[in-house]
Amino acid sequence: MDLVLMLFLVAVLIVGLLLIAIVAYTHRSGGALNKDDYQSRWLGIETRLDKNNSSTYQIVILDADKLLDKALRERRFRGETMGARMKSAGGDWKNADHVWGAHKIRNRIAHETDVQLNYEIAARSLAAYKQALKDLGAI
């Protein structure tokens, strides 16, 4: 009887560890993202950036940031805030400094009233978001 009980406990332990591993893996990486949807949304953002219209600069950065956050959530990166999710995904970025720089510009747009951007900053920010979305497999 002791042998049967011991084998049962070992089996329960193994199944439990497998379940924990599966949950941990799926929680971090999430499922596959719908590339067609993300590519369509991304093209919409890129085409709205107009060099001759400075009012588009802030809007496209805000929209790109939202799209990246959507991808982070769908990939199930941990964190209550986008910054926390970005830290969780830190190892996935080809150039983390550029992604963080773009996100910091977004934060300035969202929290300050007198943010002045030029086309080059907006274009570089979009390039950083685009690479981040590629790194996540979204586009």
N, C-alpha and C positions, 0 to 999 in steps of 0.2 A: 504494500500500500504506500509506503514511503517513497518508493521509486516512481510510482505512478503520479503521486502528488508533485514530486520534484520535476518530472518531465512536463507536467501540466504547467507549473510555474515558469519553467524555462520557455515553453511555447508562448505563454502569455507575455513574458518579457520580450521575446523576439518580435512578436506581433506588435507590441506597444512601441518598440524602437523603430520598427518599419513605418508605423503610422506617424510617428513624430518626424521622421526623416521626410516622408512624403509631404506632410503639412508644411514643414520648413522650406522645402524646395519649391512647392507651388506658391507659397506665400511670397517668396522673394521674386521669383521670375515671372509668375503669372502666365497667362495663356498667350497665344500668338495675337498680335495686334492686326487689325484690319487695315492692311497697307493701302488699299484703294481709297478708303475713307480718309486716312491721314494724308495721303498724297493730294487728294482733292482739296482738303482743307488747307494744306500747306500752299498749294498753288494759288488759292484764293487770297491768302495772306501776302504772298510774294508779289502778286500782280497789283495789289492795292498800294504798295509802296511807290509813291510818285515823287521823283526828284524835284519837280517843280511845285510841289504842294507840301509844305512843312507840317500841315495838320495831320498828314498820314503817318508821320514818323512815329509818334507816340502810340497811335492806334495799332499799327502792325506789331510793335514790340509787345504791347499788352496781349494781343491775340496770339502771338507766337508763344508767349509765356504760358498762357492758358492751355494751348495745345500740348506743350511739353508736360505740363502738370497732369493733363488727362492721360497721356501715355504712361507717366510714372504711376498713376493710380491704377491703370489697367494692368500694368506689369506687376502690381502689388508691392511696390517698394514701401517699406515701413516709414511711418512718420505722420505726425499730426499736421504739419505744415509742409508747404512745398520745399522749403529749405531743408527740412529734415529728410524728406523723400530724396532730394538731390544728394544729400550726404550719403544716404543708403545706396544710391546708384553711383557713387563716386568712382568706383573701380571700372564702371562701364564707359566712362567718358574718354574720348581720345584726347581732348584738351579741356580739362575741368576748369582751368582758369578762365577760358573764354565763356563757358557756360555760366559760371558764377558772375563774371563781369556783365553779361547780358541781363542776368536776373537782378543784379544790383541796379542797373539802369531802369529796369521795370519797377523796382521798388521806389526809386526816386520819382518816377512818373506818378506812381500811385499815391505817394505820401507827401510830395512837395508841390507847391503851386507854381513855382517859377522855373521849371526845368526847361532848358533850351537845348535842343538837339539839332545836329546837322545831318545831312544825308549820309555822310560817311559813317557816323556812329550808328544810325539806324540800319544801314546795310551790313555793318560788321556784326551788330547784334543779331540780325536775322541769320547771318551765316553761322553764328555760334549755335543758335537754336536749331537750324537745319542739321548741323552735324550731330547735335545731341539727339535729335529725332532719328537720325540714321543709326547712331550708336545703340539706340534702344530697339531698332528693328521696326520703327514705325513708318519710315519712308525709305 
